[in-house]
Amino acid sequence: MAYYFFPATRFAASQITDLFDFVWPTAAALWNLRWQVSGFLKEAPDSTAKQLNDRFVFGSGIYGTNLKKSCINTSWESQKHNLATVTLTNAFSIYEHWADELLASLGEGQNQGKLFQRDAGSSGQPGLVETVQRLCAPESPILKPAYYPVFSSSPKYSWKQIHNLIACYRYFKELRNAQMHNGGIVDNRAEAAYLNFAVAAKKEDLGMRGELMHDPAVAGAKVHLHIRGVVGFCDILLRMMVTVDAELSRSHKAEVILEKAFKGANLRSTLSPKPISKRMQVLGCCKRAKLPKPAVTQVIEKFLVDRRLVSR
């Protein structure tokens, strides 16, 4: 079971997983529909649009389909590109909402998520790394020993690669912007983002097992997205979220999140004087709060008692 410290990360990670679970079955279903329609038309080439819909769509509640156009006149590459575009747009929506919500939970105000969408600019504007560092000063004497070692041991924790992940983010974000706002034509910003990313795009640079499928972005050319590449990028987003979640789990400001988690668990415990029983009670409190086993139980015990969340 994957654990995340911030509720915003827990929710966003489930959304990314749901997106994975939607994309591949959808692609497979579309592929199967294409060859079924093609095979049907080979046997009955004079079939009308209504006959095709009656054969393949009837009962679905879907209307207005043009199966001949979709499955015969439109290439599979084009459809994969379109599915990749939809997936990419949804992925950015999940990440950007997560960034806004997480920063708001730490008292940063509303709509501050752009801080997690960039590296520091040449003008000195802060980016993701600088924002994390600021929010972690000071660190929590409770959270750092108890939970930072736990969350930073996640297989997806990628602080060493974070600048490369941000460069990857900017590349795909500019492709998405060109797709949505420039008629699907690569502009100068997208090309610049590609050139910045290209020097750190190998799997070793990104901490991935396989290479991230992507094409060069050349100004004036059409945006070309691969569904495999976009799904791979969704893993990049998840790595960024897991990493930021882990880093901020040591922030003193994050203690308010810890307290809310325990309060939301409706704890009604009186701690046992016996050390082993008391430790098990504290671990039970963590489980009810949807938190993993802490690296140091004693500091969580002290936190629970000091905040009057349990009694002795």
For each residue, the residues with C-beta under 8 A, 3 or more apart:
1:
2: 13 154
3: 150 151 290 291 292
4: 9 10 13 151 241 242 245
5: 9 147 151 245 246 248 249 254 257 291
6: 9 10 102 105 245 248 249 254 257
7: 10 11 105 257 261
8: 11 12 98 101 102 105
9: 4 5 6 12 13 98 102 241 242 244 245
10: 4 6 7 13 14 290
11: 7 8 14 15 98 101
12: 8 9 15 16 94 95 97 98 241
13: 2 4 9 10 16 17 238 241 242
14: 10 11 17 18
15: 11 12 18 19 94
16: 12 13 19 20 91 94 234 237 238 241
17: 13 14 20 21
18: 14 15 21 22
19: 15 16 22 23 87 90 91 94 234
20: 16 17 23 24 231 234
21: 17 18 24 25
22: 18 19 25 26
23: 19 20 26 27 83 87 227 231
24: 20 21 27 28 231
25: 21 22 28 29
26: 22 23 29 30 83
27: 23 24 30 31 80 83 227
28: 24 25 31 32
29: 25 26 32 33
30: 26 27 33 34 79 83
31: 27 28 34 35 76
32: 28 29 35 36
33: 29 30 36 37 56 67 71
34: 30 31 37 38 71 76 79
35: 31 32 38 39
36: 32 33 39 40 56
37: 33 34 40 41 52 56 67 68 71 72
38: 34 35 41 42 71 72
39: 35 36 42 43
40: 36 37 43 44 47 52 55 56
41: 37 38 44 45 47 52 68 72
42: 38 39 45
43: 39 40
44: 40 41 47 51
45: 41 42
46:
47: 40 41 44 51 52 55
48: 51 52
49: 52 53 66 67 68
50: 53 54
51: 44 47 48 54 55
52: 37 40 41 47 48 49 55 56 57 67 68
53: 49 50 56 57 58 65 67
54: 50 51 57 58
55: 40 47 51 52 58
56: 33 36 37 40 52 53 67
57: 52 53 54 60 62 65 67
58: 53 54 55
59:
60: 57
61:
62: 57 65
63:
64:
65: 53 57 62 70
66: 49 69 70
67: 33 37 49 52 53 56 57 70 71 72
68: 37 41 49 52 71 72 73
69: 66 72 73 74
70: 65 66 67 73 74 79
71: 33 34 37 38 67 68 74
72: 37 38 41 67 68 69
73: 68 69 70
74: 69 70 71 78 79
75: 78 79
76: 31 34 79 80
77: 80 81
78: 74 75 81 82
79: 30 34 70 74 75 76 82 83
80: 27 76 77 83 84 226 227
81: 77 78 84 85 224 225 226 227
82: 78 79 85 86
83: 23 26 27 30 79 80 86 87 227
84: 80 81 87 88 225 226 227 229 230
85: 81 82 88 89 176 179 225
86: 82 83 89 90
87: 19 23 83 84 90 91 227 230 231 234
88: 84 85 91 92 172 175 176 179 225 230 233
89: 85 86 92 93 176 180
90: 19 86 87 93 94
91: 16 19 87 88 94 95 230 233 234 237
92: 88 89 95 96 172 173 176
93: 89 90 96 97
94: 12 15 16 19 90 91 97 98 237
95: 12 91 92 98 99 237 240 241
96: 92 93 99 100 113 117
97: 12 93 94 100 101 113
98: 8 9 11 12 94 95 101 102 113 241
99: 95 96 102 103 112 113 114 115 116 117
100: 96 97 103 104 110 111 112 113
101: 8 11 97 98 104 105
102: 6 8 9 98 99 105 106 113 116 244 245 248
103: 99 100 106 108 109 112 113 115 116 131
104: 100 101 107 108 109 110 112
105: 6 7 8 101 102 256 257
106: 102 103 135 248 251 253 254 256 257
107: 104 253
108: 103 104 112 115 135
109: 103 104 112
110: 100 104
111: 100 114
112: 99 100 103 104 108 109 115
113: 96 97 98 99 100 102 103 116 117
114: 99 111 117 118
115: 99 103 108 112 118 126 127 128 131
116: 99 102 103 113 128 131 240 244
117: 96 99 113 114 128 169 170 173
118: 114 115 121 125 127 128 166 170
119: 127 128 129 163 166 167 170
120: 124 125 126 127 129 130
121: 118 124 125 127
122:
123:
124: 120 121
125: 118 120 121
126: 115 120 130 131 134
127: 115 118 119 120 121 130 131 166
128: 115 116 117 118 119 131 132 162 166 240 244
129: 119 120 132 133 162 163
130: 120 126 127 133 134
131: 103 115 116 126 127 128 134 135
132: 128 129 135 136 244 247 248
133: 129 130 136 137
134: 126 130 131 137
135: 106 108 131 132 248 251 253
136: 132 133 139 247 248 250 251
137: 133 134
138: 252
139: 136 143 144 250 251 252
140: 143 144 250 251 252 254 255
141: 144 145 299
142: 145 146 255 258 299 300 302 303
143: 139 140 146 147 148 249 250 251 252 254 255 258
144: 139 140 141 147 148 250
145: 141 142 148 149 295 296 299
146: 142 143 150 294 295 296 297 299 300 303
147: 5 143 144 150 151 249 250 291 292 294 295
148: 143 144 145 151 152 246 249 250
149: 145 152 153 295
150: 3 146 147 153 292 293 294 295
151: 3 4 5 147 148 154 157 242 245 246 249
152: 148 149 157 159 246 247 249
153: 149 150 157
154: 2 151 157 242 246
155:
156: 235 238 239 242 243
157: 151 152 153 154 239 242 243 246
158: 161 162 165 206 207 239 240 242 243
159: 152 162 243 246 247
160: 207
161: 158 164 165 205 206 207 239
162: 128 129 158 159 165 166 240 243
163: 119 129 166 167 200
164: 161 167 168 200 201 205 206
165: 158 161 162 168 169 206 236 239 240 243
166: 118 119 127 128 162 163 169 170 240
167: 119 163 164 170 171 193 196 197 200
168: 164 165 171 172 197 200 201 206 212 233 236
169: 117 165 166 172 173 236 237 240
170: 117 118 119 166 167 173 174 193 196 197
171: 167 168 174 175 190 193 194 196 197 214 217
172: 88 92 168 169 175 176 214 230 233
173: 92 117 169 170 176 177 193
174: 170 171 177 178 187 189 190 192 193 194 217
175: 88 171 172 178 179 186 190 193 217 223 225
176: 85 88 89 92 172 173 179 180
177: 173 174 180 181 182 189 190
178: 174 175 181 182 184 185 186 187 189 190 223
179: 85 88 175 176 182 184 223 225
180: 89 176 177
181: 177 178
182: 177 178 179 185 186 187
183:
184: 178 179 222 223
185: 178 182 220 221 222 223
186: 175 178 182 190 191 217 218 219 220 221 222 223
187: 174 178 182 190 191 219
188: 191 192 219
189: 174 177 178 192 193
190: 171 174 175 177 178 186 187 193 194 217 219 223
191: 186 187 188 194 195 217 218 219
192: 174 188 189 195 196
193: 167 170 171 173 174 175 189 190 196 197 217
194: 171 174 190 191 197 198 216 217
195: 191 192 198 199
196: 167 170 171 192 193 199
197: 167 168 170 171 193 194 200 201
198: 194 195 201 216
199: 195 196
200: 163 164 167 168 197 205 206
201: 164 168 197 198 205 206 212 214
202: 205 206 211
203: 206 207 208 209 210 211 212
204: 207
205: 161 164 200 201 202
206: 158 161 164 165 168 200 201 202 203 212 236
207: 158 160 161 203 204 239
208: 203 211 212 232 235 236
209: 203
210: 203 232
211: 202 203 208
212: 168 201 203 206 208 229 232 233 236
213: 226 228 229 232
214: 171 172 201 226 229
215: 224 226
216: 194 198
217: 171 174 175 186 190 191 193 194 221 223
218: 186 191 221
219: 186 187 188 190 191
220: 185 186
221: 185 186 217 218 224
222: 184 185 186
223: 175 178 179 184 185 186 190 217
224: 81 215 221
225: 81 84 85 88 175 179 229 230
226: 80 81 84 213 214 215 229 230
227: 23 27 80 81 83 84 87 230 231
228: 213 231 232
229: 84 212 213 214 225 226 232 233
230: 84 87 88 91 172 225 226 227 233 234
231: 20 23 24 87 227 228 234 235
232: 208 210 212 213 228 229 235 236
233: 88 91 168 172 212 229 230 236 237
234: 16 19 20 87 91 230 231 237 238
235: 156 208 231 232 238 239
236: 165 168 169 206 208 212 232 233 239 240
237: 16 91 94 95 169 233 234 240 241
238: 13 16 156 234 235 241 242
239: 156 157 158 161 165 207 235 236 242 243
240: 95 116 128 158 162 165 166 169 236 237 243 244
241: 4 9 12 13 16 95 98 237 238 244 245
242: 4 9 13 151 154 156 157 158 238 239 245 246
243: 156 157 158 159 162 165 239 240 246 247
244: 9 102 116 128 132 240 241 247 248
245: 4 5 6 9 102 151 241 242 248 249
246: 5 148 151 152 154 157 159 242 243 249
247: 132 136 152 159 243 244 250
248: 5 6 102 106 132 135 136 244 245 251 254
249: 5 6 143 147 148 151 152 245 246 254
250: 136 139 140 143 144 147 148 247 254
251: 106 135 136 139 140 143 248 254
252: 138 139 140 143 255
253: 106 107 135 256
254: 5 6 106 140 143 248 249 250 251 257 258
255: 140 142 143 252 258 259 303
256: 105 106 253 259 260
257: 5 6 7 105 106 254 260 261
258: 142 143 254 255 261 262 291 303
259: 255 256 262 263 307 309
260: 256 257 263 264
261: 7 257 258 264 265 289 290 291
262: 258 259 265 267 285 289 304 307 309
263: 259 260 266 267 309
264: 260 261 289
265: 261 262 285 288 289 290
266: 263 288
267: 262 263 285 288 289 304 309 310
268:
269: 281 284 285 310 311
270: 310 311 312
271: 278 281 282 301 304 305 310 311 312
272: 277 278 281
273: 278 312
274: 277 278
275: 278 279
276: 279 280
277: 272 274 280 281
278: 271 272 273 274 275 281 282 301
279: 275 276 282 283 297 301
280: 276 277 283 284
281: 269 271 272 277 278 284 285 310
282: 271 278 279 285 286 297 300 301 304
283: 279 280 286 287 293 297
284: 269 280 281 287 288
285: 262 265 267 269 281 282 288 289 300 304 309 310
286: 282 283 289 291 292 293 294 300
287: 283 284 290 291
288: 265 266 267 284 285
289: 261 262 264 265 267 285 286
290: 3 10 261 265 287
291: 3 5 147 258 261 286 287 294
292: 3 147 150 286
293: 150 283 286
294: 146 147 150 286 291 297 299 300
295: 145 146 147 149 150
296: 145 146 299 300
297: 146 279 282 283 294 300 301
298: 301 302
299: 141 142 145 146 294 296 302 303
300: 142 146 282 285 286 294 296 297 303 304
301: 271 278 279 282 297 298 304 305
302: 142 298 299 305 306
303: 142 146 255 258 299 300 306 307 309
304: 262 267 271 282 285 300 301 307 309 310
305: 271 301 302 308 309 310 311 312
306: 302 303
307: 259 262 303 304
308: 305 311
309: 259 262 263 267 285 303 304 305
310: 267 269 270 271 281 285 304 305
311: 269 270 271 305 308
312: 270 271 273 305
